[in-house]
Amino acid sequence: MKRLKITNDHGWTPRTLRKQERKIKDASLRARVTAVCLVMEGYLGKDVAKMVNLCRQSVALYVSRFNEGGLDRLLDRRLPPGRVPFL
């Protein structure tokens, strides 16, 4: 299995990510930041997935998004086109 790597940390360290994580109110966005932080600390993707209760592929997706554009890209939630949700 290929190890996940943070290729571009965009100036973030695990410590600063943890501080930013505490400020986030949304639980799903908080899980994304936690997953990236654990990968930065050296954990395997499958271990991170178990810790954060996500699937391994989601962890890999979050790491690739973080590598592309940093924390802003990681926390970006694009809704699919179509009608606005009722709830």
TORFI-580164 format. One record per residue: x, y, z of N, C-alpha, C in turn. Coordinates in pm, whole numbers, padded with zeros to 5 digits, always signed. Example, Ala and Ser with C-alpha at 12.3 -4.5 7.8 and 13.67 -1.06 7.14 Angstrom:
<nodes>
+01319-00569+00780+01230-00450+00780+01320-00330+00780+01285-00225+00708+01367-00106+00714+01290+00003+00787
</nodes>
This chain:
<nodes>
+00083-00117+00000+00000+00000+00000+00088+00124+00000+00051+00221-00082+00128+00343-00097+00101+00438+00021+00204+00494+00075+00192+00584+00190+00148+00723+00144+00055+00783+00216+00010+00919+00183+00116+01019+00225+00136+01121+00143+00237+01222+00172+00179+01361+00155+00219+01448+00241+00187+01590+00226+00302+01649+00146+00277+01679+00018+00383+01727-00069+00406+01878-00054+00300+01950-00020+00313+02094-00004+00233+02133+00120+00301+02172+00226+00231+02200+00351+00176+02342+00357+00206+02427+00260+00153+02563+00251+00178+02642+00380+00285+02609+00450+00321+02681+00571+00252+02631+00697+00174+02527+00686+00103+02471+00802+00188+02364+00869+00185+02364+00999+00248+02258+01078+00136+02184+01151+00163+02064+01202+00057+01993+01277+00004+02075+01395+00092+02151+01458+00049+02231+01573-00046+02344+01532-00014+02414+01423-00102+02522+01378-00233+02466+01322-00227+02349+01262-00351+02286+01215-00442+02248+01331-00384+02200+01440-00463+02166+01560-00531+02291+01617-00460+02403+01617-00519+02529+01665-00635+02571+01577-00617+02559+01447-00722+02594+01353-00840+02499+01365-00812+02374+01392-00916+02271+01406-01011+02305+01521-00957+02358+01629-01040+02392+01746-01139+02503+01716-01109+02587+01618-01197+02699+01583-01313+02657+01494-01303+02540+01429-01404+02497+01333-01522+02435+01407-01642+02482+01376-01762+02432+01443-01821+02308+01374-01812+02300+01242-01871+02190+01166-01789+02062+01186-01855+01955+01227-01785+01830+01261-01719+01764+01140-01784+01769+01024-01725+01704+00907-01601+01778+00858-01603+01911+00865-01485+01988+00827-01373+01968+00928-01411+01954+01053-01312+01929+01158-01244+01794+01137-01319+01694+01091-01263+01562+01064-01162+01568+00949-01189+01652+00851-01094+01669+00739-00960+01721+00788-00966+01825+00871-00843+01886+00923-00769+01787+01011-00843+01711+01092-00782+01612+01179-00711+01505+01096-00775+01460+00989-00716+01357+00903-00585+01406+00842-00584+01527+00790-00463+01582+00729-00354+01598+00834-00391+01642+00953-00294+01661+01060-00230+01528+01100-00310+01423+01109-00255+01292+01145-00162+01237+01037-00195+01263+00911-00106+01220+00802+00025+01298+00809+00016+01426+00843+00138+01507+00860+00227+01452+00971+00164+01398+01073+00239+01344+01186+00299+01207+01157+00264+01146+01042+00329+01023+01001+00245+00897+01008+00117+00909+01039+00031+00792+01044-00004+00744+00903-00031+00615+00889-00075+00558+00762-00220+00597+00735-00257+00600+00607-00392+00638+00569-00499+00549+00628-00475+00418+00631-00575+00327+00685-00590+00345+00836-00481+00377+00906-00489+00402+01050-00564+00533+01079-00538+00634+00997-00607+00762+01013-00756+00743+00990-00791+00662+00890-00932+00637+00859-01003+00573+00978-00936+00481+01045-00996+00418+01163-01010+00518+01278-00909+00604+01296-00912+00700+01407-01023+00804+01389-01041+00850+01266-01135+00958+01239-01272+00904+01197-01283+00774+01180-01406+00707+01140-01450+00750+00999-01356+00745+00906-01379+00771+00765-01330+00652+00685-01360+00650+00555-01300+00545+00473-01162+00592+00425-01078+00498+00388-00941+00527+00348-00936+00618+00227-01031+00598+00135-01033+00679+00013-01065+00826+00043-01151+00850+00140-01182+00988+00179-01059+01057+00237-00983+00985+00316-00860+01042+00373-00763+01079+00261-00750+00991+00162-00661+01019+00049-00710+01140-00030-00841+01154-00045-00897+01269-00116-00868+01399-00040-00883+01396+00092-00856+01516+00172-00710+01555+00168-00622+01458+00168-00478+01488+00159-00445+01549+00023-00503+01495-00085-00475+01550-00217-00531+01692-00231-00647+01718-00174-00702+01854-00176-00613+01949-00099-00563+01906+00015-00474+01990+00094-00345+02018+00018-00294+01918-00052-00172+01938-00131-00195+02037-00244-00315+02037-00302-00346+02128-00413-00354+02274-00369-00430+02300-00262-00455+02439-00230-00453+02476-00084-00400+02392+00000-00390+02425+00141-00522+02409+00214-00533+02479+00325-00650+02467+00411-00776+02522+00344-00762+02627+00264-00879+02683+00196-00943+02582+00102-00862+02510+00028-00914+02408-00064-00972+02289+00012-00913+02256+00124-00961+02144+00205-01099+02173+00262-01121+02296+00306-01248+02331+00369-01354+02379+00270-01321+02383+00142-01415+02427+00039-01521+02319+00018-01647+02357+00033-01758+02263+00011-01837+02311-00110-01818+02247-00219-01892+02282-00339-02014+02192-00349-02128+02253-00354-02251+02176-00369-02273+02144-00516-02332+02029-00545-02358+01994-00684-02462+02088-00744-02459+02107-00875-02557+02196-00936-02698+02137-00924-02794+02224-00924-02932+02178-00915-03011+02262-00819-03123+02210-00782-03214+02281-00695-03155+02296-00554-03187+02404-00490-03141+02428-00354-03211+02328-00261-03137+02264-00169-03199+02167-00080-03311+02228+00004-03415+02150+00028-03531+02197+00105-03496+02223+00251-03415+02136+00309-03380+02150+00451-03252+02226+00469
</nodes>
